[in-house]
Amino acid sequence: MDLKKVLLFSSGLISLLLSAYNFAVNDTLPNLIVSQVNNIDSISIFETNSLYLIVHGIVLGSISPFIFDRRVNFYRQYKSLLFATVSVGSIFILWDN
């Protein structure tokens, strides 16, 4: 493994562990959290329960024409994309519930 891959993997693992620790202990001080935020403008599409599904659909839909292109070679890294999407998406889904 080269150094770039090791650093990328270790930084992702460290942030995942820190997020899991913060989720487990939940030691956020309540007086540091802003409880009332002034609303600038309400956008109705952002108020849906399936926002992450819409965002993932837009992202995957925009890159899907290039998945099998020889110059881009997304198909070789498709497993990494799927792993990253599922791992980050599951954290956000757990966080929202």
C-alpha positions as CSV (number, residue, x, y, z in Angstrom):
1,M,0.0,0.0,0.0
2,D,1.3,3.4,-0.8
3,L,1.4,6.3,1.7
4,K,-1.5,8.2,0.1
5,K,-3.9,5.3,0.5
6,V,-2.8,4.6,4.1
7,L,-3.3,8.3,5.1
8,L,-6.7,8.4,3.4
9,F,-7.9,5.2,5.0
10,S,-6.5,6.2,8.5
11,S,-8.1,9.7,8.4
12,G,-11.4,8.2,7.4
13,L,-11.2,5.6,10.2
14,I,-10.2,8.2,12.8
15,S,-13.2,10.4,11.9
16,L,-15.5,7.4,11.9
17,L,-14.3,6.4,15.4
18,L,-14.6,10.0,16.7
19,S,-18.1,10.2,15.4
20,A,-19.0,6.9,16.9
21,Y,-17.5,7.9,20.2
22,N,-19.4,11.2,20.2
23,F,-22.6,9.4,19.3
24,A,-22.1,6.9,22.1
25,V,-21.3,9.3,25.0
26,N,-23.2,12.3,23.7
27,D,-21.4,14.7,25.9
28,T,-22.3,17.9,24.0
29,L,-23.0,20.7,26.4
30,P,-26.5,22.0,25.9
31,N,-25.7,25.6,26.5
32,L,-23.3,25.6,23.4
33,I,-26.1,24.6,21.0
34,V,-28.1,27.3,19.4
35,S,-31.7,26.4,20.0
36,Q,-33.4,29.1,17.8
37,V,-32.1,29.9,14.4
38,N,-33.8,32.6,12.4
39,N,-35.2,31.3,9.1
40,I,-33.9,33.1,6.0
41,D,-36.1,31.4,3.5
42,S,-37.9,28.0,3.5
43,I,-37.2,25.7,0.6
44,S,-39.9,23.0,0.5
45,I,-37.8,20.4,-1.2
46,F,-35.3,20.4,1.8
47,E,-38.2,19.7,4.2
48,T,-38.7,16.1,2.9
49,N,-37.8,12.9,4.7
50,S,-36.2,11.5,1.5
51,L,-33.7,14.3,1.0
52,Y,-30.7,12.0,1.2
53,L,-32.3,9.7,-1.4
54,I,-32.8,12.6,-3.7
55,V,-29.2,13.8,-3.2
56,H,-27.8,10.3,-3.8
57,G,-30.0,10.0,-6.9
58,I,-28.7,13.3,-8.3
59,V,-25.1,12.4,-7.7
60,L,-25.3,8.8,-9.0
61,G,-27.5,9.9,-11.9
62,S,-25.0,12.6,-13.0
63,I,-22.0,10.2,-13.0
64,S,-23.8,7.1,-14.4
65,P,-23.2,8.0,-18.1
66,F,-19.4,7.9,-17.4
67,I,-19.3,4.6,-15.4
68,F,-18.2,2.5,-18.3
69,D,-16.2,5.1,-20.2
70,R,-12.6,4.0,-20.9
71,R,-11.1,7.3,-20.1
72,V,-12.8,7.7,-16.7
73,N,-12.7,4.1,-15.5
74,F,-15.3,4.5,-12.8
75,Y,-16.3,0.9,-13.1
76,R,-13.0,-0.1,-11.5
77,Q,-13.7,2.1,-8.4
78,Y,-17.4,1.3,-8.2
79,K,-17.0,-0.8,-5.1
80,S,-15.3,2.0,-3.3
81,L,-18.1,4.4,-4.3
82,L,-20.8,2.0,-3.1
83,F,-19.0,1.5,0.3
84,A,-18.5,5.2,0.8
85,T,-22.1,6.0,-0.1
86,V,-23.6,3.3,2.2
87,S,-21.3,4.0,5.1
88,V,-21.8,7.8,5.1
89,G,-25.5,7.5,4.3
90,S,-26.1,5.1,7.2
91,I,-24.4,7.5,9.6
92,F,-26.6,10.4,8.5
93,I,-29.8,8.2,8.6
94,L,-28.9,7.1,12.2
95,W,-28.1,10.7,13.1
96,D,-31.5,11.9,11.8
97,N,-33.6,9.3,13.7
